[in-house]
Amino acid sequence: MAMYISPKKNYNATPLYSNDYFIPHYSAFMKQLLEFFPIILFFIAYKAYDIYIATAVIIVATVLQVLYAWFKYRKVETMQLITLGLVVVFGGATIYLHDEQYLKWKFSIIEWLFGLVFLGSHFLGERTFIERMMSNNLTLPKPIWKRLNFSWASFFISVGFINVYVMFNFNTDDWVTFKTFVAPALMVLFLIVQMIFLYKYIPDEKEK
């Protein structure tokens, strides 16, 4: 049975409308926008040329993305390096073997890796992965962090399987559309649902 925690209680969550919440999340939004840079270029190259030219473009764009992160922040996230490695390996195999299936599988593998990282943090360490990412800006009780973390794990794993379904049931044009527009739209929808869920745990001004 799932544990129920009353949303009326004050959990000392940081208000979403405060500068302490908005400023770091604006920065996070800009970093997330940068994540779409290779995907956008991939889509343009695919429409202008073909899947193999587009694959070469996304490899170069991902390398540039990682280099930019290093020069801008003087560090590169582990998952960014893993993503770069997978893009180079599977993208390189796609070009060398002239088989687009490698690139398509890469997307599912990345999503599953993200899902496993979130899921594994339930059992390794004192804090879940989502808590480590957001605890500086948001304070929530442990059961809520675990729910959030599990929902992120479920989302990434589910998108990976949806990608497999699209791979085997639709053509390459449809898959490119899914990767470029549908998958990001699912992410936005998921984030909106997360925001609605978190809003319940933000204390009212009257309760402060």
TIPA-843112 format. One record per residue: x, y, z of N, C-alpha, C, O in turn. Coordinates in steps of 0.05 Angstrom, whole numbers, plus 32768, in hexadecimal, padded with zeros to 4 digits. Atoms other than C-alpha are relative to their C-alpha. Layout:
N
n.x | n.y | n.z | ca.x | ca.y | ca.z | c.x | c.y | c.z | o.x | o.y | o.z
X | Y | Z | X | Y | Z | X | Y | Z | X | Y | Z
...
END
This chain:
208
n.x | n.y | n.z | ca.x | ca.y | ca.z | c.x | c.y | c.z | o.x | o.y | o.z
8011 | 7FE8 | 8000 | 8000 | 8000 | 8000 | 8011 | 8019 | 8000 | 8024 | 801B | 8010
7FF0 | 7FE7 | 8002 | 801B | 8045 | 7FED | 7FFC | 8011 | 8018 | 7FE5 | 8013 | 8023
8001 | 7FEF | 7FE9 | 802B | 8074 | 8025 | 7FF3 | 801B | 7FF8 | 7FFC | 8027 | 7FE4
800C | 7FE6 | 8006 | 7FFE | 80B2 | 8026 | 800A | 8015 | 8013 | 800B | 8011 | 802B
7FF7 | 7FEA | 7FF0 | 801A | 80F4 | 803E | 7FEF | 8018 | 7FFA | 7FED | 8020 | 7FE3
8013 | 7FEA | 8004 | 7FEA | 812D | 8048 | 800E | 8018 | 7FF3 | 8022 | 8021 | 7FFD
7FF4 | 7FE9 | 800D | 7FF9 | 8167 | 8018 | 7FFC | 801A | 8010 | 8007 | 802E | 8009
8006 | 7FE8 | 7FF0 | 7FDF | 8198 | 804D | 8017 | 8007 | 8013 | 8019 | 801D | 801D
7FEB | 7FFB | 7FED | 801C | 8190 | 8078 | 8016 | 8011 | 7FF4 | 801A | 8010 | 7FDB
7FEA | 7FEF | 8009 | 8056 | 81C0 | 8073 | 801A | 7FF1 | 7FFF | 8024 | 7FE9 | 8014
7FE7 | 800F | 8003 | 8093 | 819C | 8058 | 8017 | 8012 | 7FFA | 802C | 8009 | 7FF2
7FEA | 7FED | 8004 | 80BC | 81DB | 8052 | 800B | 7FFF | 7FE4 | 8024 | 8002 | 7FE0
7FF7 | 8000 | 801B | 80BF | 81D6 | 8007 | 8004 | 801D | 7FF7 | 7FF6 | 802F | 7FFF
7FFA | 7FE5 | 800B | 80DD | 8211 | 7FE2 | 7FEA | 8008 | 7FED | 7FE4 | 7FF9 | 7FDA
8015 | 7FF8 | 8012 | 80A5 | 8239 | 7FC0 | 800A | 8002 | 7FE3 | 8020 | 800B | 7FDE
7FF8 | 8000 | 801C | 80A6 | 8232 | 7F74 | 8003 | 801C | 7FF5 | 8010 | 8021 | 7FE1
8000 | 7FE5 | 800A | 809C | 827D | 7F6D | 8017 | 8011 | 800C | 8019 | 8028 | 8006
7FEA | 7FF1 | 7FF3 | 80D9 | 8291 | 7F97 | 8018 | 8001 | 7FEE | 801C | 7FF0 | 7FDD
7FE7 | 7FFE | 800F | 811B | 82A9 | 7F79 | 8012 | 7FE9 | 8005 | 8021 | 7FE0 | 7FF3
7FEE | 8016 | 7FF8 | 813F | 8272 | 7F9F | 7FF9 | 7FE7 | 7FEF | 800A | 7FD6 | 7FEB
8008 | 8017 | 8011 | 8117 | 8240 | 7F75 | 8003 | 8007 | 7FE2 | 800D | 7FF6 | 7FD3
8001 | 7FF9 | 801D | 8110 | 8266 | 7F33 | 801C | 8002 | 7FF4 | 8020 | 7FF7 | 7FDE
7FE5 | 7FFB | 800C | 8159 | 827B | 7F28 | 800F | 7FE6 | 7FF9 | 8018 | 7FE2 | 7FE3
7FF2 | 8019 | 8007 | 8179 | 8236 | 7F2E | 7FF1 | 7FEF | 7FEC | 7FFE | 7FE1 | 7FDC
800F | 8010 | 8013 | 8140 | 8216 | 7F07 | 8000 | 800D | 7FE4 | 7FFE | 7FFF | 7FD0
7FFD | 7FF4 | 801A | 8147 | 824A | 7ED0 | 801B | 7FF7 | 7FF4 | 801C | 7FF1 | 7FDC
7FE6 | 8009 | 8009 | 8190 | 8237 | 7ECB | 7FFE | 7FE3 | 7FF7 | 8009 | 7FDB | 7FE2
8004 | 801C | 8007 | 817B | 81ED | 7ECA | 7FF1 | 7FFE | 7FE5 | 7FF6 | 7FED | 7FD5
800F | 8000 | 8019 | 8149 | 81FE | 7E93 | 8012 | 8006 | 7FE8 | 800F | 7FF9 | 7FD3
7FEE | 7FF9 | 8016 | 8180 | 821E | 7E68 | 8012 | 7FE8 | 7FFA | 8018 | 7FE3 | 7FE3
7FEF | 8017 | 8005 | 81AC | 81E1 | 7E72 | 7FF0 | 7FEA | 7FF1 | 7FFA | 7FDC | 7FE0
8011 | 8014 | 800D | 8171 | 81B4 | 7E5E | 7FFB | 8008 | 7FE3 | 7FFA | 7FF6 | 7FD2
8004 | 7FF6 | 801C | 8166 | 81E0 | 7E20 | 8019 | 7FF8 | 7FEF | 8016 | 7FF1 | 7FD8
7FE7 | 8007 | 800D | 81AF | 81D3 | 7E0E | 8000 | 7FE2 | 7FF8 | 800C | 7FDA | 7FE4
8001 | 801D | 8005 | 81A0 | 8188 | 7E12 | 7FF2 | 7FFA | 7FE5 | 7FF7 | 7FE6 | 7FD8
800F | 8004 | 8019 | 8171 | 8190 | 7DD6 | 800F | 8009 | 7FE7 | 8007 | 8004 | 7FD1
7FF0 | 7FF6 | 8016 | 81A7 | 81B0 | 7DAB | 8007 | 7FEB | 7FEC | 8003 | 7FEF | 7FD4
7FFA | 8015 | 8013 | 81C0 | 816F | 7D8C | 7FE8 | 7FF4 | 7FF2 | 7FE9 | 7FED | 7FDA
8018 | 800C | 800C | 817A | 8155 | 7D81 | 7FF4 | 8011 | 7FEA | 7FEC | 8007 | 7FD5
800A | 7FEE | 8014 | 8164 | 8193 | 7D5C | 8010 | 7FFF | 7FE6 | 8006 | 7FFE | 7FD0
7FEE | 8001 | 8017 | 81A1 | 8191 | 7D2F | 7FFD | 7FE5 | 7FF1 | 7FFE | 7FE4 | 7FD9
8004 | 801B | 800C | 8195 | 8146 | 7D24 | 7FE7 | 8001 | 7FEE | 7FE8 | 7FF6 | 7FD8
8019 | 7FFF | 800F | 814E | 8154 | 7D0D | 8003 | 8010 | 7FE6 | 7FFA | 8007 | 7FD0
7FFC | 7FEF | 8018 | 8163 | 818C | 7CDD | 8011 | 7FF1 | 7FEB | 800B | 7FF1 | 7FD3
7FEE | 800E | 8013 | 819B | 8161 | 7CBF | 7FF1 | 7FE8 | 7FF3 | 7FF5 | 7FE2 | 7FDC
8010 | 8016 | 800B | 816B | 8126 | 7CB7 | 7FEE | 8009 | 7FEA | 7FEC | 7FFC | 7FD5
8013 | 7FF5 | 8014 | 8138 | 8150 | 7C92 | 800F | 800A | 7FE7 | 8005 | 8008 | 7FD0
7FF1 | 7FF5 | 8017 | 816E | 8170 | 7C66 | 800F | 7FEA | 7FF1 | 8012 | 7FED | 7FD8
7FF0 | 8014 | 800D | 8196 | 8131 | 7C58 | 7FF5 | 7FE4 | 8005 | 7FE1 | 7FDC | 7FF8
800A | 801B | 7FFA | 818C | 80EB | 7C76 | 8009 | 7FF9 | 801D | 8015 | 8009 | 802A
7FFB | 8009 | 7FE4 | 8193 | 80C3 | 7CB7 | 801D | 7FFE | 8006 | 8025 | 8002 | 801D
7FE4 | 8003 | 7FFB | 81DD | 80B8 | 7CAE | 800F | 801A | 8003 | 8021 | 801D | 8014
7FF5 | 7FE5 | 7FFC | 81F0 | 8101 | 7CA5 | 7FF6 | 800B | 801B | 8005 | 8017 | 802A
800B | 7FF7 | 7FE7 | 81C2 | 8110 | 7CDF | 800E | 7FF3 | 8018 | 8012 | 8000 | 802D
7FF2 | 800E | 7FEB | 81E6 | 80DC | 7D09 | 801B | 800D | 8005 | 8024 | 8011 | 801B
7FE6 | 7FF2 | 7FFE | 8229 | 80FD | 7CFA | 7FFD | 801B | 800E | 800E | 8023 | 801E
8005 | 7FE6 | 7FF4 | 820B | 8140 | 7D0D | 7FFB | 7FFE | 801E | 8006 | 800E | 802E
8006 | 8002 | 7FE4 | 81F1 | 8128 | 7D50 | 8019 | 7FF7 | 8010 | 801B | 7FFF | 8027
7FE7 | 8007 | 7FF3 | 8235 | 8109 | 7D61 | 8010 | 8019 | 8005 | 801A | 801E | 801B
7FF0 | 7FE7 | 7FFD | 8259 | 814B | 7D54 | 7FF2 | 8013 | 8013 | 8000 | 801F | 8024
800F | 7FEE | 7FEE | 8222 | 8173 | 7D77 | 8002 | 7FF8 | 801D | 8004 | 8009 | 802F
7FFE | 800A | 7FE4 | 8226 | 8147 | 7DB5 | 801C | 8005 | 800B | 801F | 800C | 8022
7FE4 | 7FFA | 7FF8 | 8272 | 814E | 7DB7 | 8002 | 801E | 8008 | 800E | 8025 | 801C
7FFF | 7FE3 | 7FFB | 826A | 819A | 7DB3 | 7FF0 | 8007 | 8019 | 7FF8 | 8019 | 8028
8010 | 7FFC | 7FE8 | 8234 | 8198 | 7DE8 | 8010 | 7FFA | 801A | 800F | 800A | 802D
7FEF | 8007 | 7FE9 | 8263 | 8175 | 7E19 | 8017 | 8013 | 8004 | 801D | 801B | 801A
7FEA | 7FED | 7FFE | 829C | 81A3 | 7E09 | 7FF6 | 801B | 800A | 8004 | 8028 | 801B
800C | 7FE7 | 7FF6 | 826F | 81E0 | 7E15 | 7FFB | 7FFE | 801E | 8001 | 8010 | 802D
8005 | 8004 | 7FE4 | 825A | 81C3 | 7E58 | 801A | 8002 | 8010 | 801B | 800D | 8026
7FE6 | 8000 | 7FF2 | 82A3 | 81BA | 7E6B | 800B | 801D | 8003 | 8013 | 8025 | 8018
7FF5 | 7FE5 | 7FFF | 82B9 | 8200 | 7E58 | 7FEE | 8014 | 800F | 7FF7 | 8027 | 801B
8013 | 7FEE | 7FF2 | 8279 | 8220 | 7E75 | 8000 | 7FFB | 801E | 8000 | 800E | 802E
8003 | 8007 | 7FE4 | 8274 | 81FA | 7EB7 | 8018 | 7FF3 | 800D | 8018 | 7FEE | 8025
7FE8 | 800D | 7FF7 | 82B8 | 81DA | 7EBD | 7FFA | 7FE4 | 800B | 8009 | 7FDA | 801C
8006 | 801C | 7FF9 | 8297 | 8196 | 7EC6 | 7FEC | 7FF5 | 7FED | 7FDC | 8004 | 7FE1
8013 | 800E | 8012 | 8270 | 8163 | 7E9E | 7FF3 | 7FEB | 8010 | 8000 | 7FDB | 801E
800F | 8014 | 7FF1 | 8239 | 8139 | 7EBC | 8006 | 7FE4 | 7FF6 | 800B | 7FE0 | 7FDE
7FFA | 801C | 8008 | 8245 | 80EE | 7EBC | 7FEE | 7FF6 | 7FEA | 7FF7 | 7FE9 | 7FD7
8013 | 8009 | 8014 | 8206 | 80E1 | 7E95 | 8004 | 800D | 7FE5 | 7FFE | 8001 | 7FD0
7FF9 | 7FF3 | 801A | 821C | 8113 | 7E60 | 8016 | 7FF1 | 7FF2 | 8016 | 7FED | 7FDA
7FEA | 800F | 800B | 825C | 80EC | 7E57 | 7FF7 | 7FE4 | 7FF6 | 8000 | 7FDB | 7FE1
800B | 801A | 8009 | 8236 | 80AA | 7E53 | 7FF0 | 8004 | 7FE7 | 7FF2 | 7FF3 | 7FD4
8010 | 7FFA | 8018 | 8206 | 80C9 | 7E20 | 8012 | 8004 | 7FE8 | 800D | 7FFA | 7FD3
7FED | 7FFB | 8016 | 8241 | 80E2 | 7DF7 | 800C | 7FE5 | 7FF7 | 800E | 7FE1 | 7FDF
7FF4 | 801A | 8007 | 8261 | 809C | 7DF9 | 7FED | 7FF0 | 7FEF | 7FF5 | 7FE3 | 7FDC
8014 | 8010 | 800F | 8220 | 807B | 7DE2 | 7FFB | 800C | 7FE5 | 7FF7 | 7FFD | 7FD1
8005 | 7FF3 | 801A | 8215 | 80AE | 7DAB | 8017 | 7FFA | 7FED | 8012 | 7FF4 | 7FD5
7FE9 | 8006 | 8011 | 825C | 80A4 | 7D91 | 8000 | 7FE3 | 7FF7 | 8005 | 7FDD | 7FE0
7FFF | 801D | 8006 | 8259 | 8058 | 7D95 | 7FEA | 7FF7 | 7FEE | 7FEF | 7FEB | 7FD9
8017 | 8009 | 8010 | 8213 | 804C | 7D7A | 7FFD | 8011 | 7FE7 | 7FF5 | 8007 | 7FD2
8001 | 7FF0 | 8018 | 8215 | 8087 | 7D4B | 8016 | 7FF8 | 7FEC | 8011 | 7FF7 | 7FD4
7FEB | 8009 | 8011 | 8258 | 8070 | 7D30 | 7FF9 | 7FE6 | 7FF3 | 7FFF | 7FE2 | 7FDB
8008 | 801A | 800B | 823D | 802A | 7D27 | 7FEA | 8004 | 7FEA | 7FEA | 7FF6 | 7FD6
8014 | 7FFA | 8014 | 8201 | 8047 | 7D02 | 800C | 8008 | 7FE5 | 8004 | 7FFF | 7FD0
7FF3 | 7FF6 | 8018 | 822E | 806B | 7CD1 | 8011 | 7FEB | 7FF3 | 8010 | 7FE6 | 7FDB
7FED | 8014 | 800B | 8262 | 8035 | 7CC9 | 7FF2 | 7FE8 | 7FF4 | 7FF9 | 7FDF | 7FDE
800F | 8018 | 8009 | 8231 | 7FFB | 7CC1 | 7FE8 | 8007 | 7FEE | 7FDB | 7FF6 | 7FE3
8016 | 7FF6 | 8010 | 81FE | 8026 | 7C9D | 7FE6 | 7FF3 | 8009 | 7FD6 | 7FE9 | 7FF9
8018 | 800C | 7FF4 | 81C8 | 800C | 7CCC | 7FF5 | 8013 | 8016 | 8001 | 8016 | 802B
800B | 7FEC | 7FEE | 819B | 803F | 7CEE | 7FF5 | 7FF5 | 801A | 7FEF | 8004 | 802D
800A | 800C | 7FE7 | 8183 | 800D | 7D23 | 8012 | 8005 | 8018 | 8008 | 8008 | 802E
7FED | 7FFB | 7FE9 | 81C1 | 801A | 7D4D | 7FF9 | 801B | 800D | 7FF9 | 801E | 8025
8007 | 7FE5 | 7FF5 | 81AE | 8064 | 7D54 | 7FE6 | 7FFF | 800E | 7FE2 | 800C | 8023
801B | 8002 | 7FF4 | 8166 | 8052 | 7D64 | 8002 | 7FF3 | 801C | 7FF5 | 7FFB | 802F
7FFC | 800E | 7FE7 | 817C | 8022 | 7D9B | 800E | 8011 | 8015 | 8009 | 800E | 802D
7FF1 | 7FEF | 7FEE | 81AA | 8056 | 7DB8 | 7FED | 8010 | 8012 | 7FF2 | 8014 | 8029
8013 | 7FEF | 7FF1 | 816E | 8081 | 7DCD | 7FF4 | 7FF0 | 8017 | 7FF2 | 7FFA | 802D
800C | 8011 | 7FEB | 814E | 8047 | 7DF4 | 8014 | 7FFA | 8016 | 800E | 7FFB | 802D
7FEC | 8007 | 7FEC | 818F | 8034 | 7E15 | 8006 | 8018 | 8013 | 800A | 8014 | 802B
7FFB | 7FE8 | 7FF0 | 819B | 807C | 7E2D | 7FE9 | 8003 | 8014 | 7FEE | 8009 | 802C
8017 | 7FFC | 7FEF | 8154 | 8080 | 7E49 | 8000 | 7FEA | 8016 | 7FFB | 7FF1 | 802D
7FFF | 8015 | 7FEC | 815C | 803D | 7E6C | 8016 | 8004 | 8015 | 8013 | 7FFE | 802C
7FEA | 7FFB | 7FEE | 819F | 8051 | 7E8A | 7FF8 | 8016 | 8014 | 7FFD | 8013 | 802C
800B | 7FEC | 7FEE | 817F | 8090 | 7EA7 | 7FED | 7FF4 | 8014 | 7FEF | 7FF9 | 802C
8014 | 800D | 7FEF | 8146 | 8066 | 7EC2 | 800E | 7FEF | 8015 | 8005 | 7FEF | 802D
7FF2 | 8011 | 7FED | 8176 | 8035 | 7EE2 | 8010 | 8010 | 8015 | 8012 | 8007 | 802C
7FF2 | 7FEF | 7FED | 819F | 806D | 7F02 | 7FEC | 800A | 8016 | 7FF2 | 8009 | 802D
8014 | 7FF7 | 7FED | 8160 | 808A | 7F22 | 7FF6 | 7FE9 | 8012 | 7FF4 | 7FEC | 802A
800A | 8017 | 7FF1 | 8147 | 8045 | 7F36 | 8015 | 7FF5 | 8014 | 800E | 7FEE | 802A
7FEB | 800A | 7FEF | 818A | 802F | 7F52 | 8005 | 8011 | 8018 | 800E | 8006 | 802D
7FFB | 7FEF | 7FE9 | 818E | 806B | 7F7F | 7FED | 7FFB | 8017 | 7FF1 | 8005 | 802D
8011 | 8009 | 7FEA | 8154 | 804E | 7FA7 | 800E | 7FEE | 8013 | 8007 | 7FEC | 802B
7FF3 | 8014 | 7FF0 | 8183 | 8019 | 7FC0 | 801D | 8006 | 8006 | 8029 | 7FF9 | 8017
7FE4 | 7FF8 | 7FFC | 81C7 | 803B | 7FBD | 8002 | 801C | 800B | 7FF8 | 802F | 7FFF
7FFD | 7FE5 | 7FF5 | 81D8 | 8075 | 7FEA | 7FE8 | 8007 | 8012 | 7FD4 | 7FFA | 8013
8014 | 7FF7 | 7FEE | 81AF | 809C | 801C | 7FEA | 8010 | 7FF3 | 7FD4 | 8012 | 7FFD
8013 | 7FF0 | 800E | 818C | 80C8 | 7FE9 | 7FFB | 7FF6 | 7FE4 | 800E | 7FEC | 7FD7
8006 | 8008 | 801C | 8169 | 80BA | 7FA8 | 800D | 8015 | 7FED | 8015 | 802A | 7FF5
7FF3 | 7FEF | 8014 | 8184 | 80D8 | 7F68 | 7FF2 | 801B | 7FFD | 7FFF | 8030 | 7FFB
800F | 7FE8 | 8004 | 814C | 810B | 7F61 | 8004 | 8013 | 8018 | 8004 | 802B | 8015
7FFB | 7FEF | 7FE8 | 8158 | 8123 | 7FA9 | 801B | 800D | 7FFE | 801E | 8024 | 8006
7FE6 | 7FF4 | 8003 | 81A1 | 812E | 7F9B | 8000 | 8017 | 7FEC | 800F | 802A | 7FEF
8002 | 7FEB | 8015 | 818F | 8157 | 7F5E | 7FF1 | 8019 | 8009 | 7FF9 | 802F | 8002
8012 | 7FEA | 7FFB | 8159 | 8182 | 7F7D | 7FFF | 800A | 801D | 7FF2 | 801D | 8023
8003 | 7FFA | 7FE3 | 8163 | 8184 | 7FC9 | 800A | 801B | 8008 | 8002 | 8026 | 801C
7FF6 | 7FE5 | 7FFA | 8189 | 81C6 | 7FC7 | 7FEA | 8015 | 7FFC | 7FEC | 802B | 8007
8014 | 7FED | 8007 | 814B | 81E8 | 7FAC | 7FE4 | 7FF8 | 800A | 7FD1 | 8008 | 8009
801A | 800A | 7FF8 | 8112 | 81BE | 7FC7 | 8002 | 7FEC | 8017 | 8013 | 7FDA | 8016
7FFF | 8011 | 7FE9 | 8105 | 819D | 800A | 7FE6 | 7FF0 | 8002 | 7FD1 | 7FFB | 8003
8017 | 8012 | 7FFF | 80D7 | 8160 | 800D | 8007 | 7FE9 | 8012 | 801E | 7FE3 | 8017
7FFB | 8017 | 7FF0 | 80CF | 8124 | 803A | 800A | 7FE8 | 7FEF | 8005 | 7FE7 | 7FD7
7FF4 | 8017 | 800E | 80F2 | 80E3 | 8028 | 7FEC | 7FF1 | 7FEF | 7FF3 | 7FEA | 7FD8
8013 | 8010 | 8011 | 80B3 | 80BE | 8010 | 7FF9 | 800E | 7FE6 | 7FF5 | 8001 | 7FD1
8006 | 7FF1 | 8018 | 80A5 | 80F6 | 7FDE | 8017 | 7FFF | 7FED | 8013 | 7FFC | 7FD5
7FE9 | 8002 | 8011 | 80EC | 80F6 | 7FC4 | 8000 | 7FE5 | 7FF2 | 8007 | 7FE3 | 7FDA
8000 | 801B | 800C | 80E6 | 80AB | 7FB9 | 7FEB | 7FFD | 7FEA | 7FF0 | 7FF0 | 7FD6
8014 | 8001 | 8014 | 80A5 | 80B3 | 7F94 | 8009 | 800E | 7FE6 | 8005 | 8004 | 7FD0
7FF7 | 7FF1 | 8017 | 80C2 | 80E8 | 7F67 | 8016 | 7FF1 | 7FF1 | 8015 | 7FEF | 7FD8
7FE9 | 800F | 800D | 8101 | 80BF | 7F5A | 7FF6 | 7FE8 | 7FF1 | 7FFF | 7FE3 | 7FDB
800B | 8018 | 800E | 80D9 | 8081 | 7F49 | 7FF0 | 8008 | 7FE7 | 7FF1 | 7FFA | 7FD3
800E | 7FF7 | 8017 | 80AD | 80A9 | 7F1A | 8012 | 8007 | 7FE9 | 800C | 8002 | 7FD2
7FEC | 7FF9 | 8015 | 80EB | 80C3 | 7EF5 | 800B | 7FE6 | 7FF4 | 800E | 7FE4 | 7FDC
7FF5 | 801A | 800A | 8107 | 807C | 7EF0 | 7FEB | 7FF3 | 7FED | 7FF3 | 7FE9 | 7FD8
8015 | 800C | 8010 | 80C4 | 8063 | 7ED5 | 7FFD | 800E | 7FE6 | 7FF8 | 8002 | 7FD1
8003 | 7FF1 | 8018 | 80C0 | 809B | 7EA3 | 8016 | 7FF9 | 7FEC | 8010 | 7FF3 | 7FD5
7FEA | 8005 | 8012 | 8105 | 8090 | 7E85 | 7FFE | 7FE3 | 7FF4 | 8002 | 7FDF | 7FDC
8001 | 801C | 8009 | 80FC | 8044 | 7E81 | 7FE9 | 7FFD | 7FED | 7FEB | 7FEF | 7FD8
8017 | 8002 | 8011 | 80B7 | 804C | 7E62 | 8005 | 800D | 7FE4 | 7FFE | 8001 | 7FD0
7FFA | 7FF3 | 801A | 80D0 | 807D | 7E2C | 8013 | 7FEE | 7FF0 | 8011 | 7FED | 7FD8
7FEE | 8013 | 800E | 8107 | 804A | 7E1C | 7FF0 | 7FEB | 7FF1 | 7FF7 | 7FE3 | 7FDB
8011 | 8015 | 800D | 80D2 | 8015 | 7E0E | 7FEE | 800B | 7FEB | 7FE9 | 7FFE | 7FD7
8010 | 7FF3 | 8015 | 80A6 | 8045 | 7DE7 | 8011 | 8004 | 7FE7 | 8007 | 8000 | 7FD1
7FEE | 7FFD | 8017 | 80E2 | 8053 | 7DBB | 8004 | 7FE6 | 7FF1 | 8004 | 7FE5 | 7FD8
7FFE | 801A | 800D | 80EA | 8009 | 7DAE | 7FE7 | 7FFA | 7FEF | 7FE9 | 7FEF | 7FD9
8019 | 8005 | 800F | 80A1 | 8004 | 7D9A | 8000 | 8011 | 7FE6 | 7FF8 | 8006 | 7FD1
8000 | 7FEF | 8018 | 80A9 | 803F | 7D6A | 8014 | 7FF6 | 7FEC | 800E | 7FF6 | 7FD4
7FEB | 800A | 8012 | 80E9 | 8021 | 7D4D | 7FF5 | 7FEA | 7FEE | 7FFA | 7FE9 | 7FD6
8008 | 8018 | 800F | 80C7 | 7FE0 | 7D38 | 7FE4 | 8002 | 7FF3 | 7FDC | 7FF0 | 7FE5
801B | 7FFE | 800B | 8082 | 7FFA | 7D25 | 7FFC | 8019 | 7FEE | 7FE7 | 801C | 7FE3
8002 | 7FE8 | 8010 | 8090 | 803C | 7D01 | 8019 | 8003 | 7FEF | 802E | 7FF7 | 7FF5
7FE8 | 7FFC | 8011 | 80BF | 8054 | 7CCB | 8013 | 8014 | 800D | 800E | 801F | 8022
7FEB | 7FEF | 7FF5 | 80FD | 807E | 7CD5 | 7FF7 | 801D | 8003 | 7FFE | 802B | 8016
800B | 7FE5 | 7FFE | 80D9 | 80C0 | 7CC7 | 7FF0 | 8003 | 801A | 7FF3 | 8017 | 8028
8010 | 7FFF | 7FE7 | 80A8 | 80B1 | 7CFF | 8012 | 7FFE | 8019 | 800D | 800B | 802D
7FEE | 8002 | 7FE8 | 80E0 | 809C | 7D2E | 800F | 801A | 8005 | 8012 | 8022 | 801C
7FF2 | 7FE6 | 7FFC | 8106 | 80DD | 7D22 | 7FED | 8015 | 800C | 7FF5 | 8024 | 801D
8014 | 7FEE | 7FF5 | 80C6 | 8104 | 7D30 | 7FFC | 7FF9 | 801E | 7FF9 | 800B | 802E
8004 | 8009 | 7FE4 | 80BC | 80DB | 7D70 | 8018 | 800A | 8011 | 8013 | 8015 | 8027
7FE8 | 7FF9 | 7FF0 | 8104 | 80E7 | 7D88 | 8002 | 801F | 8003 | 800A | 8028 | 8018
7FFC | 7FE3 | 8000 | 8104 | 8132 | 7D76 | 7FEA | 800F | 800E | 7FEF | 8022 | 801C
8017 | 7FF0 | 7FF6 | 80BE | 8147 | 7D8B | 7FEF | 7FF1 | 8016 | 7FE9 | 7FFD | 802A
8012 | 800E | 7FEE | 8095 | 8111 | 7DAD | 800D | 7FFA | 801B | 8001 | 7FFF | 8030
7FF2 | 8006 | 7FE7 | 80C9 | 80FA | 7DE1 | 8004 | 8019 | 8011 | 7FFE | 8018 | 8029
7FFE | 7FE7 | 7FEF | 80D8 | 8143 | 7DF7 | 7FE5 | 8009 | 800A | 7FE3 | 8013 | 8020
801B | 7FF8 | 7FF7 | 808D | 8151 | 7DFA | 7FF7 | 7FEF | 8017 | 7FEA | 7FF9 | 802A
8006 | 8011 | 7FEA | 8085 | 8115 | 7E27 | 800E | 8009 | 8019 | 8003 | 8008 | 802F
7FF0 | 7FF6 | 7FEA | 80BC | 8131 | 7E53 | 7FF3 | 8019 | 800C | 7FF1 | 801C | 8025
800D | 7FE7 | 7FF7 | 8099 | 8175 | 7E57 | 7FE6 | 7FF9 | 800F | 7FE1 | 8005 | 8024
8018 | 8008 | 7FF3 | 8057 | 8154 | 7E68 | 8005 | 7FF3 | 801B | 7FF7 | 7FF9 | 802F
7FF8 | 800D | 7FE7 | 8079 | 812A | 7E9E | 8008 | 8015 | 8014 | 8001 | 8013 | 802C
7FF7 | 7FEB | 7FEE | 809A | 8168 | 7EBB | 7FE8 | 8010 | 800B | 7FE8 | 8018 | 8022
8018 | 7FF2 | 7FF7 | 8056 | 818B | 7EBE | 7FF1 | 7FF1 | 8016 | 7FE9 | 7FFC | 802A
800D | 8011 | 7FEC | 8038 | 8151 | 7EE4 | 8010 | 8000 | 801A | 8005 | 8001 | 8030
7FEF | 7FFE | 7FE9 | 8074 | 8153 | 7F13 | 7FFC | 801A | 8010 | 7FFA | 801A | 8028
8005 | 7FE6 | 7FF4 | 8069 | 819D | 7F20 | 7FE6 | 8001 | 800F | 7FE4 | 800C | 8025
801A | 8001 | 7FF3 | 8020 | 8191 | 7F2F | 8001 | 7FF0 | 801A | 7FF5 | 7FF7 | 802E
7FFD | 8011 | 7FE9 | 8032 | 815A | 7F5F | 800F | 800E | 8016 | 8007 | 800D | 802E
7FF0 | 7FF2 | 7FEC | 8067 | 8183 | 7F83 | 7FF1 | 8018 | 800C | 7FF6 | 801F | 8023
800E | 7FE8 | 7FF6 | 8039 | 81BF | 7F89 | 7FEF | 7FFA | 8019 | 7FEC | 800C | 802A
8010 | 8007 | 7FE8 | 800F | 819A | 7FBC | 8010 | 8001 | 801A | 8005 | 8004 | 802F
7FEF | 8001 | 7FE8 | 804A | 8197 | 7FEB | 800E | 801B | 8006 | 8020 | 801C | 8017
7FF5 | 7FE6 | 7FFB | 805B | 81E1 | 7FE8 | 7FEE | 800E | 8015 | 7FD6 | 8010 | 8010
8010 | 7FF3 | 7FEB | 8044 | 8205 | 8028 | 7FF3 | 801A | 7FF7 | 8000 | 8029 | 7FE8
800D | 7FE7 | 8006 | 8012 | 823D | 8022 | 800E | 8016 | 8011 | 801A | 8011 | 8026
7FF5 | 7FE9 | 7FF1 | 8028 | 8283 | 8038 | 7FF4 | 8001 | 801C | 8002 | 8009 | 802F
800D | 7FFF | 7FE5 | 7FF6 | 827E | 8072 | 800C | 7FED | 8014 | 800A | 7FF1 | 802C
7FF5 | 8015 | 7FEE | 8019 | 8240 | 808D | 801B | 8007 | 800A | 8025 | 7FFA | 801C
7FE4 | 7FF9 | 7FF9 | 805D | 8262 | 8092 | 8000 | 800F | 801A | 8016 | 8017 | 8024
END
